[in-house]
Amino acid sequence: MHKITTLLLTIILMTLSVELSYGQFTVGADFRARTELRDGSRILLDSTSNPSFVSSQRSRLITSFKKENMEMKITMQNARIWGQDRERGNVPNLNLTEGWLRYSFNEKLAVKVGRQHLVLDDGRIFGMRNWNDIAVSHDLAVLQYADKKWRLQTGAGYNNDRNRYFEGPYEVNNYYKYMAFLWANRKIGESLDISILNSVDAHEDENNFETIYPRITSGIYINKGGKDSKFSMEASAYYQYGKNPEGIKQNAYMISIIPRFNINNWLYSKSGLNFFSGNDETNDNGQNNAFNKLFGDGHRYYGYMDYFLNIESNTRGGGMRELFAGLFFKTGKKSELEVSYHHFALGGQMINTDITTEVVAANRNLGNEIDLQLKIKLQDDLSVRFAYATMFATPSMEFIKGGDHSRYQQWATVMLIAKPTFFTSEKNKAE
């Protein structure tokens, strides 16, 4: 409770000082409550497993302050499963999801330092992973440049797990020791954007912290047209090299092509291909050919059943090929219905060691998924979503996931989202 009290006191003091500082201060919130029926979500259930019924909640308090060339944002959040905390257990569960300061040297050049979300292009490599209640934040220093045609960002972060005075092992599981990136976006005409991304994320050797394995991801993103165009398309391709966190040579790639067609004023469609290379267990080349999507979004791209949130680990290094098609109906001024189909297959080749050396899924087929989602905007800062999905899995999916592929697998959810603004001070007109 002392953390919450301190936060509220800080907000009050900042509010009282607004008029004296001639700055702009805003307080808002991001509230989300979600209930899910998990009857085959993320994993295949078998006949001995019962479905779960889970409710979760994320509550964020968002504060921002802007004065002259300085901008600052602090966002605290609490993410919880309903009933998870013991009554009066006083378990600390408040954390910092954003805490950064941005200083503009001029209209084009700025530096942003602190804990921040890093979302680039369509979020395939660097996204927020917003379906996860906690989402993804990075501790970075970022240099930003923008004019009418160019947007550039470059930044880096070096992590420690404690306040050190001499170097030692970094013991935060599955997180990088250091990360750096360079992103450049060029706007060509009114309807074409092209981005180039280079990033490196490095991990310590599990047994020797002085040995660090850098993994490099390079690629291009193209966005042609827009939501109001009759035809538009997003496409990306990335190559991954260096060494993976286990020190094995990395040689992997991914390709994504997503066209969109606006059929009429109330109907549009999306279809396309997502391909992630995987290992070929029939031909061991001493490399890791499974592409890792790093911090990219998963739920909104690769099926609502979430079988492929982390494609490399969720396929046991087998990679993934997804063919999908979706129709989106505007059922009203403030509502939209989605009906989508996904076909999943391995990107590489796997061997079922339980059945001698038989190759699992000669056609690599993993299964088919159908997703339904209805979005309703109740008012400007309040919306609700209903979704249902089902997976028709194959024996290959059972091999990499366990469970029983012949059992009916399904998932359903209802989610309430509120993003109100509590308070906004206007800048002093005499400034």
C-alpha positions in Angstrom: 0.0 0.0 0.0 2.9 2.4 0.7 3.7 2.3 -3.1 0.2 3.3 -4.0 0.2 6.1 -1.4 3.5 7.5 -2.7 2.2 7.4 -6.2 -1.0 9.3 -5.4 0.9 11.9 -3.3 3.3 12.4 -6.3 0.3 13.0 -8.6 -1.3 15.5 -6.2 2.0 17.5 -5.9 2.5 17.5 -9.6 -1.1 18.7 -10.2 -0.7 21.6 -7.7 2.5 22.7 -9.4 1.1 22.9 -12.9 0.0 26.5 -12.8 3.4 27.5 -11.4 5.4 25.6 -14.0 3.2 26.6 -17.0 3.2 23.0 -18.2 0.6 20.6 -19.4 -0.3 17.8 -17.1 -2.6 14.8 -17.9 -3.9 12.0 -15.8 -5.6 9.0 -17.4 -6.2 5.3 -17.0 -6.2 2.0 -19.0 -8.5 -0.5 -17.4 -9.1 -4.0 -18.9 -11.1 -6.9 -17.5 -11.2 -10.2 -19.3 -13.0 -13.5 -18.7 -11.9 -16.6 -20.7 -13.2 -20.1 -21.2 -10.0 -22.1 -21.9 -10.9 -25.4 -23.3 -7.9 -26.0 -25.5 -6.2 -22.5 -25.6 -2.4 -22.6 -26.1 -2.3 -26.3 -25.4 -4.2 -29.4 -26.6 -6.3 -30.9 -23.9 -7.0 -34.6 -23.6 -10.0 -36.5 -22.2 -8.7 -36.3 -18.7 -8.4 -32.5 -18.7 -11.2 -30.2 -17.7 -11.6 -26.7 -19.2 -10.6 -23.7 -17.0 -12.6 -20.5 -16.4 -10.2 -17.6 -15.8 -10.8 -13.9 -15.2 -7.9 -11.4 -15.3 -7.6 -7.6 -14.9 -5.1 -4.9 -15.8 -5.3 -1.5 -14.2 -3.0 1.3 -15.3 -2.7 4.9 -14.0 -1.1 7.0 -16.7 0.4 10.4 -16.0 2.2 12.7 -18.5 3.7 16.1 -18.2 4.9 18.5 -21.0 6.7 21.8 -20.7 8.6 23.5 -23.5 11.0 20.9 -24.9 10.6 18.4 -22.2 8.0 15.6 -22.0 7.7 13.0 -19.2 5.4 10.0 -18.8 5.0 7.7 -15.8 2.6 4.7 -16.0 2.0 2.3 -13.1 0.1 -0.9 -13.5 -1.4 -3.8 -11.6 -2.0 -7.1 -13.5 -3.8 -9.9 -11.6 -5.8 -13.0 -11.9 -9.0 -12.7 -10.0 -8.6 -14.6 -6.7 -4.8 -15.0 -7.1 -3.9 -12.9 -4.0 -4.5 -14.2 -0.6 -6.9 -12.1 1.4 -4.9 -9.5 3.4 -1.7 -11.1 2.1 -0.2 -7.7 1.3 1.5 -9.1 -1.7 3.3 -6.3 -3.6 2.0 -6.2 -7.2 2.4 -2.7 -8.5 5.1 -2.2 -11.2 6.3 0.5 -13.6 5.4 -0.2 -17.2 6.5 3.3 -18.5 8.8 5.8 -16.9 10.6 8.0 -19.5 11.8 11.5 -20.2 11.9 12.9 -23.7 13.9 16.1 -24.6 13.5 17.8 -28.0 16.6 19.6 -29.2 14.6 21.1 -32.0 11.5 20.2 -34.1 13.2 17.2 -35.7 15.6 15.7 -33.1 14.9 14.3 -29.7 16.2 11.9 -27.1 14.0 9.5 -25.0 15.4 7.8 -21.9 13.9 5.3 -19.5 11.4 2.5 -19.4 9.3 2.6 -22.5 7.3 0.6 -25.0 9.1 0.1 -28.3 6.7 -0.5 -31.2 8.1 -0.4 -34.8 6.1 -0.7 -38.0 3.4 -3.5 -37.6 4.9 -4.9 -34.4 6.2 -8.1 -36.0 9.6 -7.8 -34.3 9.2 -5.0 -31.8 5.6 -4.8 -30.6 3.7 -4.2 -27.3 2.3 -7.7 -27.0 -0.7 -5.9 -25.6 -2.9 -9.1 -25.3 -0.6 -10.0 -22.4 -1.8 -8.1 -19.4 1.7 -7.0 -18.5 2.8 -6.2 -22.1 6.5 -5.5 -23.0 8.7 -2.6 -21.8 12.4 -1.9 -22.4 14.9 0.1 -20.4 16.5 2.2 -23.2 18.1 5.4 -24.4 16.7 6.3 -27.8 17.6 9.0 -30.3 14.7 10.1 -32.5 14.6 12.1 -35.8 11.6 13.0 -37.9 10.9 15.3 -40.8 8.3 15.2 -43.6 9.8 12.2 -45.3 12.1 10.4 -42.8 11.7 8.9 -39.4 14.8 7.5 -37.7 15.3 5.8 -34.3 18.3 4.3 -32.8 18.8 3.2 -29.2 20.4 0.8 -26.8 20.1 -0.7 -23.3 22.4 -2.7 -21.1 20.8 -4.7 -18.3 21.8 -5.8 -14.8 19.7 -7.7 -12.3 21.0 -5.8 -9.2 23.0 -2.7 -8.2 26.5 -4.1 -9.1 30.0 -2.8 -8.3 31.6 -5.6 -10.2 30.4 -7.7 -13.2 28.5 -10.9 -12.5 25.9 -13.2 -14.2 22.7 -11.7 -15.3 20.0 -13.9 -13.8 16.8 -12.5 -15.3 15.5 -15.5 -17.3 14.9 -15.2 -21.0 15.9 -11.6 -21.2 18.8 -10.0 -23.0 22.0 -8.7 -21.4 22.1 -5.8 -24.0 20.1 -4.8 -27.0 20.6 -2.1 -29.7 18.6 -1.2 -32.8 18.5 1.1 -35.8 15.2 1.8 -37.6 14.7 4.0 -40.6 11.4 4.8 -42.3 11.0 6.6 -45.6 7.7 8.0 -46.8 7.4 7.9 -50.6 4.5 9.8 -52.0 1.1 9.7 -50.2 0.6 5.9 -50.0 4.0 4.1 -49.6 6.2 3.6 -46.5 9.3 1.6 -46.4 11.3 0.7 -43.3 14.6 -0.9 -42.6 15.4 -2.5 -39.3 18.7 -3.8 -37.8 18.8 -5.0 -34.2 21.0 -7.0 -31.9 19.9 -8.8 -28.7 22.7 -10.5 -26.8 22.5 -13.2 -24.1 25.0 -14.5 -21.6 26.2 -18.1 -21.7 24.4 -20.1 -19.0 27.6 -21.4 -17.5 30.0 -18.4 -18.2 28.6 -14.9 -18.0 31.7 -13.5 -19.6 30.7 -15.2 -22.9 27.9 -13.3 -24.6 26.1 -14.5 -27.8 24.7 -11.7 -30.0 21.8 -12.4 -32.3 21.2 -10.0 -35.2 17.9 -9.4 -37.0 17.8 -7.4 -40.2 14.9 -6.8 -42.5 12.5 -4.6 -44.4 8.9 -3.6 -44.0 6.6 -2.2 -46.8 3.2 -0.6 -46.3 1.4 0.3 -49.5 -1.9 2.2 -49.5 -4.0 2.7 -46.4 -7.3 1.8 -44.8 -9.2 4.0 -47.1 -7.6 2.6 -50.3 -9.4 0.0 -52.4 -6.3 -2.2 -52.1 -3.5 -2.0 -49.6 -0.8 -4.3 -48.5 1.7 -4.9 -45.7 4.8 -7.0 -46.4 7.9 -7.7 -44.4 11.0 -10.0 -44.6 13.6 -10.5 -41.9 16.9 -12.5 -41.7 18.3 -13.6 -38.4 22.0 -14.4 -37.9 24.8 -14.4 -35.3 24.2 -16.8 -32.4 21.2 -17.8 -30.5 21.0 -17.7 -26.6 22.5 -21.2 -26.5 25.5 -20.2 -28.5 24.5 -22.1 -31.7 24.9 -20.4 -35.1 21.7 -18.7 -36.1 20.5 -18.8 -39.7 16.8 -18.2 -40.0 14.3 -16.0 -41.7 10.6 -14.9 -41.8 8.3 -13.5 -44.5 4.9 -11.9 -44.2 2.6 -10.7 -47.0 -0.8 -9.3 -46.0 -3.1 -7.8 -48.7 -6.3 -6.0 -47.8 -9.3 -5.4 -50.0 -12.0 -2.8 -49.2 -15.0 -4.5 -50.9 -17.5 -1.8 -50.0 -18.4 0.6 -47.2 -19.2 -2.1 -44.7 -17.0 -5.0 -45.7 -13.3 -5.6 -46.2 -11.0 -8.7 -46.3 -7.5 -9.6 -45.3 -5.6 -12.7 -46.4 -2.0 -13.7 -46.8 1.0 -15.7 -45.6 3.2 -15.7 -42.5 6.2 -18.0 -42.8 8.8 -18.7 -40.1 11.7 -20.9 -40.9 12.4 -24.0 -38.7 14.9 -26.7 -38.2 15.1 -29.8 -40.4 15.6 -32.7 -38.0 16.2 -35.0 -41.0 19.4 -33.1 -41.9 21.3 -31.7 -38.9 23.5 -28.9 -40.1 24.7 -27.7 -36.7 22.7 -24.5 -37.0 19.5 -23.1 -35.5 17.2 -22.4 -38.4 14.2 -21.5 -36.2 13.3 -17.8 -36.5 12.6 -16.0 -33.2 10.2 -13.1 -33.5 11.8 -11.4 -30.5 9.3 -9.0 -29.0 6.7 -9.2 -31.8 3.0 -9.4 -31.3 1.4 -12.9 -31.5 -2.3 -12.9 -30.5 -3.5 -10.5 -33.2 -1.6 -12.2 -36.0 -1.3 -16.0 -35.5 -4.8 -17.1 -34.3 -6.7 -16.2 -31.2 -6.2 -19.7 -29.7 -2.6 -18.6 -29.0 -0.9 -21.8 -30.0 2.0 -19.7 -31.5 2.6 -16.8 -29.1 6.3 -17.7 -29.2 6.7 -19.5 -32.4 10.2 -20.9 -31.9 9.5 -22.5 -28.5 5.8 -23.3 -29.3 6.9 -25.4 -32.3 9.9 -26.9 -30.6 12.1 -25.2 -33.2 10.0 -26.5 -36.1 9.0 -23.1 -37.4 5.5 -22.2 -38.7 3.7 -21.6 -42.0 0.3 -19.8 -41.7 -2.2 -19.2 -44.5 -5.1 -17.2 -43.5 -8.2 -15.3 -44.7 -10.6 -13.0 -42.9 -13.8 -11.0 -43.5 -14.5 -7.9 -41.4 -18.1 -6.7 -41.4 -19.0 -3.2 -40.1 -22.2 -4.2 -38.3 -22.9 -0.6 -37.2 -21.2 2.8 -36.8 -19.5 1.5 -33.7 -19.2 -2.2 -34.1 -17.3 -4.7 -36.3 -17.6 -8.5 -36.7 -14.5 -10.6 -37.8 -14.7 -14.1 -39.2 -11.2 -15.6 -39.9 -9.7 -18.9 -41.0 -6.1 -20.0 -40.3 -4.2 -23.0 -41.7 -1.0 -23.9 -39.8 1.9 -26.1 -40.8 5.5 -26.6 -39.8 8.1 -24.4 -41.4 10.8 -27.0 -41.1 10.7 -30.8 -40.7 10.5 -32.8 -37.5 11.0 -36.5 -36.6 8.8 -38.3 -34.2 11.4 -40.1 -32.0 8.6 -42.0 -30.2 8.0 -44.0 -33.4 11.5 -44.9 -34.5 12.6 -42.4 -37.2 9.2 -41.8 -38.8 8.9 -38.3 -40.1 6.1 -36.5 -38.5 3.7 -34.8 -40.9 5.2 -35.5 -44.3 2.9 -32.6 -45.3 3.8 -30.7 -42.1 0.1 -30.0 -41.5 -0.6 -28.8 -37.9 -4.3 -27.9 -38.1 -6.9 -25.3 -38.9 -8.4 -22.6 -36.7 -11.6 -20.6 -37.0 -11.8 -17.2 -35.2 -14.9 -15.1 -34.5 -14.7 -11.6 -32.9 -17.2 -8.8 -32.3 -16.0 -5.4 -31.3 -18.5 -2.8 -29.9 -17.6 0.8 -29.0 -20.0 1.8 -26.3 -18.6 5.3 -26.1 -15.3 7.2 -26.9 -13.4 5.7 -24.0 -15.3 2.4 -23.4 -15.5 -0.7 -25.6 -16.3 -4.4 -25.2 -15.1 -7.4 -27.2 -16.6 -10.9 -27.6 -14.6 -13.7 -29.2 -14.8 -17.4 -29.9 -12.3 -19.7 -31.6 -11.8 -23.4 -32.3 -8.9 -25.5 -33.4 -9.0 -28.6 -35.5 -5.6 -30.1 -34.8 -3.7 -32.9 -36.5 -1.4 -35.7 -35.0 1.5 -33.3 -35.8 0.1 -30.7 -33.4 -0.3 -33.4 -30.8 3.3 -34.3 -31.2 4.6 -30.8 -30.5 2.0 -29.8 -28.0 0.9 -33.0 -26.3 -2.8 -33.6 -25.5 -5.3 -35.3 -27.8 -5.8 -33.8 -31.3 -9.1 -35.6 -31.7 -10.7 -33.8 -28.7 -12.7 -30.7 -29.6 -10.6 -27.7 -28.7 -12.2 -24.2 -28.1 -11.8 -20.8 -26.5 -14.1 -18.0 -25.7 -13.7 -14.6 -24.1 -15.5 -11.3 -23.2 -13.3 -8.3 -22.5 -14.2 -4.8 -21.2 -11.8 -2.0 -22.1 -11.9 1.6 -20.7 -9.4 4.4 -21.4 -10.7 7.5 -19.7 -8.9 10.8 -19.2 -9.4 12.0 -15.6 -7.7 15.4 -15.8 -5.9 17.6 -18.4 -4.5 21.0 -17.7 -4.3 23.5 -20.5 -1.1 25.3 -21.3 -0.9 28.9 -20.1 -1.8 31.0 -23.1 0.7 33.6 -22.1 3.6 31.1 -22.3 
